[in-house]
């Protein structure tokens, strides 16, 4: 009993927050360490070619930025309307220094983790009345679990093009949402105006990104406008301004001439709007099951007693749990709709990363809301809510400690060491797979930059980290990825083969 009491006392207050933050940082170190061996790949070449050419010719960063914007405008007319994403994708850091790909995971994890933490903590504190320490603890643990079970680590952490289009723009949206909500709750009018001005600028950025995030932003901003109209009339302008600027930018995005031209040559056929919406609700349930493995269940159980305590002490009115649950389900479902409508499919890994995080945030907030509802209502005749609350209060920290210990045990002792990202990354570095992969990638780079070679034959990778699961170049020089690399380095052809043997024969 004394051991349990010591553990319970140790995991209390700010000490628990520091421990959770330390665990999160510890888990991210292997992911960032693996990033040291990251390289350029896939669409990075196609979107970065023109900027890379200008940089090679002029050495001017300003000229490179200008070329990225010109390319962006060409894409807007001929391929897609995402006027912010296309510009950022053209500005791939590896265009300027091939060896700087390690900065990509730092940028993506830094932006997504910080924005998710801030928006989640803000909702728990401002909307649900949770104490700041408890909100910080909950979000640190949630982020730890998320990065262990993230749907597509490579697309969401290491691949610049894919993560910029989705993870980076979703991060900006989370910051924007916090600003708009903050303007409603800010006590000082000047601060609210500053939040509104910053949100108006960021809304144009979000609107020029992927349509999944853009649609989510439109829905939630509309809901915030309705809330302000009935509850915060004196602050209605602080929501309407970023909502209108974002809506205008979103229209510019979806009405781009390039969208129509791309659609005319794209072989993918999407569903009708009605069917896409219906299938979105179905897929939310399917992916919710997929995204709720044992690690997530253990975290949810660990947080139950803590959230009960926080919500019971809250002064908020938890009077609409069904409506809040339905609203959260609809917001998550809406994120499946764009790909169903445009492509007739779900399961695009780089898209699923941001939907998965939104799902986890929704589950956390809905759980907290229901606990607030039960802890504030009068006892029903059957006494079920009160009995549930008594159970959580009696088990208290003991239940949380037990579940967290089980969670750590599952994380570190799982049989398949590639199940969880941090363990997989650490394993790849410890076994030398990452180092071998990077050496072979640099050997390819030497061939690409050899001005005397016009037809390049590269050796297959002999080792590759499990998290670097991107599709490699083909033996067919006509493959679109091979062609992208060939154009980027101005080669006649690039294909995969056994370079050493062919070179020796010559």
N, C-alpha and C positions, 0 to 999 in steps of 0.2 A: 504493500500500500504506500509506503514511504517513497518508493521509486516512482510510482504513478504521480504522487503529489508533487515531487520535485520536477517531473516532466511537465506537469500541468502549470506549475508556477513559472517554470522556465519559458513556456510558450504563452506569455501573457504580455499585453500592451505593446510598447514599441520594440521590445526585445523580439517578439514574434515577427514583427514587420522586418526587422533587420535580418533575422534568420531566413525568412522567405525571400527577401531581396538577395541575400547571399547565395541561396540555393539557385535562384534564377540566373544570377551572374555566372555562378559555377557551371551551370548547364549550358550557357551560351559560349563559354570559352572554347570548347572543342569545335563548335560550329564556326567561330571566327578564326580559329587556328587552321581549320581545314580550308578556309577562304584564302589562306596564303598560297594555296596551290590551284586557285581558280583560274580559268582562262576564258577567252572570248569564244563564242560559239553561236550557231544557228542564225537567227534573224539579226544578231548584232552586226553581221557583215553587210547584209542588204541595206539596212537602215543607216549604217555608219559610213558607207563607201564614199559618198560625195564629200562629207566632212573630212574624212581621212585624206582624201586627195588634196583638198584645199590646205590642210595642215601640213602635208608633206611639201607642197609647192611654196607656201608662203611662211609657214611657221608662225602665223598670226592667229591668236585665239579669237580676236574680234572678227576677222574674216571667216573663221570657222563657224562662229555663232550665226553670222549673217547667212552663210551657206545652209546651215541647219534650218533656218527659217524659210529660205527659198525652197528647200526641199519639202518642208512642211506644207507650204502653199501648193506645191505641185501635187503632193499626196492628197491634199484637200480637194483638188479638182479631179484627180484621176483614180484615187484608191480608197481613202477613208477620211472621215470628218473629224477624227480625234486630234484636234489642232494643238493640244498641249502634249499628249502622249507622243505623237510623231516627232515633235520638236525635241523632246527629251531623249527619245530613242536615237535620234540622229547625233545627239551629244554624248554618245557612249564614251566613257573615260578611256577605254582601250584604243580609241582612235588617236589619242595623243601619246599614250605610252602603253605598249602591249603588256608590260609587267605590272600594271596597276589594277588588275582585276580583283585583287584582295580588298579593294575599297568597296566593292559592290555589296558583300554581306554586311559590312559595317553600316553602310547607308540603309539597306533594306531592313535589317533587324533594328537598327537605331530608330528609324522612322516609325515602323509598324508597332514595335513594342512600346515606344513612348506614347504614341498617339492612342493606342488601345488602352494603355494604363490610364492616361489622362481622361479619356472620354468615359471609361468604365467607372473610375473613381468619382468623376463629376456626377454621373447619374446616380450612383449610390448615395452620395452625400447630399446633393441639391434636390433631387427628385424624390428620394426614398428616405432621407433623414438619417442615414447611417453616419456613425462617427468616422472621422477621417482616418484614424488608425485602423479600424476594421475594414474600411474600404480599401486602403492601401494593401493590407494583408491579403484580402480576397483577390485583388487584381494581380498581385505578384505571384500567387499560387496558380491562378488561372493562366497567366502567361507562361509559367514554367511548364505546365501540362501541354498547353497549345503547341509550344515549340518542340515538344517530344513526339507529338502525334500529328504534326502538320501534314496535310494531305500530299503536298508535292514540295519537298524541301528545296530541290534544285530550282524549280520555277519560281519559288517564293523568296529564295535567299541568295542564290548564286548567279542566276541567269539575268543579266542586266535588262535586256529587252523585255522579257516576259514579266519580270518583277516590277519594272518601272511602270508598265502599262496597267497593272492591277494593284500590286501591294503598295507601291509608292503613292498612287492616286487615291487609294482607299485610306491611306494614312493622312493625306491632306484633308479628306472628307471628315475623318474623325476629329482632326483639329478644328475644322470649320464648324462641325456640329457642337463642339464644346464652346466655341466662341459665341455662336448664336444663342445657345442655351444660357451661357454666362451673361449675355446682355439682358436676358429676362430676369435673372436673379441678382444682378449687380446692384448694390445699394447706392453707389454714386453714379449720377447721370453721365458724368464725363467718361467714366470707365465703360459704361454701357455703350456710349457712342463710339469709343475706340474699338471695342469688340465688334460693333456693327460694321465699321469701316474696314477692319481687317477681314471680316467674314465676307463682305461684298467682293473684295479682291480674290479671296480664295475660292469663292463660288464660281468665278469664271475659270479658274484652274481646274476645279473638279468637273465642271461641265464639259471641258475639253478633253476629258479622259475617256476611259472605257464606259460603255453604256450600262454595265451592271451597277457600277458605283453611281453613275449619273442618275439612273432610275431610282435607286435607293435614296439618293439625296433629294430628288423631287418629291418623293412620297413623304419623307420625314419632315422636310421643310414645310410642305403643305399642312401637315398635322400640327407643326409648331405655330403656324399662322392661325389655325383654328383655335389652338389653346390660348394664344395671346389675345385673340378676339374676344374670348369669353372670360379669361382669368387675368390678363395683363394688358388691358386696353391702353394704358399709358406707355407701353413698350411695343406696341404693334408695329411701329415703323422700323424698329430695330430688327424685326424678323422679315418684314415685307421687302425691305431693300435688298438683302442678300438673296432672298427667294426670287425676286424679279430678275436680278442680274444673272443668277444661276440658270433660271429658266430661259432667258435670252441666249445664254451661251450654249445651253443644251439644244435649243432649236438650231443654232448655227451648226452644231455638231451633227445632228441627225438629218438635216436638210442639205448636207454637203453634196455637190455634184458627184464626187468620187464614190459615195455610197451607192448611188444608182448604177454607176458604171461597173463597180465591183460586183454588184448583185447580178448584173446582166451576164457576167462571164463565170460567176461562181456556180459550181455544180451542186452545192449543198442546197437542199430544199427545206425550209422551215415549216412549222405548223401555222395554222391560222391563229389570229390573236386570241380568240376564245379558247381554242384547244391548248395553246401555249400556257395560258393562265391556269387552266384546269390541271394540266400536267405539272405545273410548278408546285401546286399544293401537294400533289402526290409525291413528287420527288423530294420535297422537304421532309416528309416522313421517312422515306427510304434512306436519305443521306443522314438524317438524325440518328438512325440506328447505326449506320456505318461510322459516324463520328462520335459515338458514345462507347468507346472501349472500356476495359476495366480501369485504366488509369483515370479516366474522366469520372467514372462512377465513384471511385474511391475519393476523389477530390470533392465531388458533390456531397457525399456523406460526411466528409470532414468539415465542410463549411456549414452544414445544416444547423448544428447547435450554435455556432458563432452568429450566423445570420438571424436566427431566432432571437438571440440576445440583442443584436443591433436593432432589429425591426421592432421589437417590443418596446424598446426605449425611444423609438422614433415618435415624433409628434405629427407625422403625416397622416392623411386620411386614406386608408387603403380600402376604398369602397367599391372598386370596379375590377376585381381580379380576372373575371371572365373576359371583359373587354380588353384589358391589357394583354392577356394571353393571346387572344385572337389577333390583336394588333401586331404583336411580336411575331406570330406565325406568318402573318401576311407580309411583313417586311422581309423576313428571310425568304419566303416563297418568291417574292418579286425579283429576287436576285437570280433565280433560275430562268426567268421569263425571256430575257434578251437572247440567250443562246438557243432556247427552244424555238423562239420566233424566227431567228435568222438562220440557224443551222439545223434545227430539228433534233437537237441532242443536248445532253448534259454530260458531266464528267470531264470537262476540260480542266486539267489539273491546275493550271495557273489561275483559273477563275475560282475553282473550288477553295483555294486557300483563303480568300477573303470572305467567302460565304461561310466557311467553317468558323472563322473567328467571330463573325456576326452572330452565328448560331450559339456559340459559347457565351457571348455577351448576353444574348436574349435569354438563355436558360438561367444564367445567374440573376438577371434582373427580375424575371418572372418568378423564380423561386423565392427571392427576397420579398417580392410583392405579396405572394400568397402567404408567406410566413407573417408578414405584417398584418394581413387581413385576419388570419386566425388569431393572432396575439391581441388584436384590438376589438374583436367582436365579442358579444356576450355569449356565454356558454349555451350551446344547444341542449336540447333535452337528452340526447344520447351522450353528451359530454365528450365527444370525440376530439374536437379541437383542443380543449383544455387538457385532456389526457396526453395528447401528442406533445403539447407544450411542456407538460410536467416531465415527460420522458426525456425531451431534449435538455431541459434544465438540470435534471438529475444526472444524466450521462455527461453533459457539458463537455469540458475540455478532454475528458478521458476518451470519449468517442472520437473527437477530433485527432488526438494524439495517436490513437490506435490506427485510424484510417490513414493518417499521414505516414506512419511507420510502414504500414502495408504497401502504400503507394511507392515509397522509396525502395522497398524490397522488390516489388514487381519491376520497377524501373531498372534496378541494377542487376537483378538475378534472372531476367528473362532469358530463355534458351537461345532465341535468335537475336544475336547482338546487333542486327540491323533493324530491329523493330522500332527502337527509339533513336531519334536523330543524334543526340549527344553521344550516346554509347557507340553508335555507328561511326560517327566522325572520329572519335578518339581511337577506335579500332583501326580505321583506315590509315591514320597517321602513325600509330604504333607499329603496324605491320609493314609500313613503308610503301603502301599502295599509292598514297597521295604523292609522295616524293617521286616515285617511278613515273606516275602519270604526268606530273609536271615536267620532268626531264624530257619525256617523249613529246610532250606538247611543245616545248621549246625547240626540240629538234625539228619538228614540223615548221615552226616559225622561221627557223634558219633557212629552210628550203623555200618557204614562201617569199622571203626577202632576198633570196639569191637572184640578182639581176641577170645572171647568165643562164638561168633555167627558165624555160617557157612552158614546158610540160612537166608538172610536178607529180611524183608518185610518193605517197606517204605510207609509212608502216602502220599497221593496226596497233592500237594500244595493247600492251601486254598486261597492264594492271590499271584499275580505275576504281576510285572510291565508290561505294554503293550509293552514296547520295548524289554523285555526278552521273545521273542516269539519262543524260540527253542522248539523242540519236546521233551517231557518229557519221562522218562522211562515207560515201558509198564507193564501191568499185566501179560504178557507172559514172563516168565524167559528165554525163548529161543530167544527173540528179540535181535538183534545184539547190541543195545545199552546197554541192560541189561547185556549181556555177557561181553561187554567191561568193565563195572564197576566191575562185579564179578571177572574178571581176574586181574584187577588193584589192588583190595584189597584182592585177594586170597580167595574169598568166593565160596562156592559151587553153590550158586544161589542168585540172587537179583531180586525182583519183587515189583511192586507197589500194595498196598492193603490198608487196614485200620489197621495199626499196633497196635494202642492202644487197639482195640477190641480183636484182636487175642492174644495179649500178656496177656490181662486180663483173657481170657478163659484158657490160659495155667496155 
